[in-house]
């Protein structure tokens, strides 16, 4: 996987939320700040 440069636009991706619905990063495009948390080891 290639690295993303600092201050560059993040690549779009799709993940499931807590309810199992698909959410894409691009859905939050016009929001000033987005915090992503990736939990490891939780199922």
ZIKALIN-V731294 format. One record per residue. RES is the residue in one letter. SS is DSSP state (a for helix, b for strand, c for the rest). Layout:
RES | SS
RES | SS
//
This chain:
X | c
X | c
X | c
X | c
X | c
X | c
X | c
X | c
X | c
X | c
X | c
X | c
X | c
X | b
X | b
X | b
X | c
X | c
X | c
X | c
X | c
X | b
X | b
X | b
X | a
X | a
X | a
X | a
X | c
X | c
X | c
X | c
X | c
X | c
X | c
X | c
X | c
X | c
X | c
X | c
X | c
X | c
X | c
//
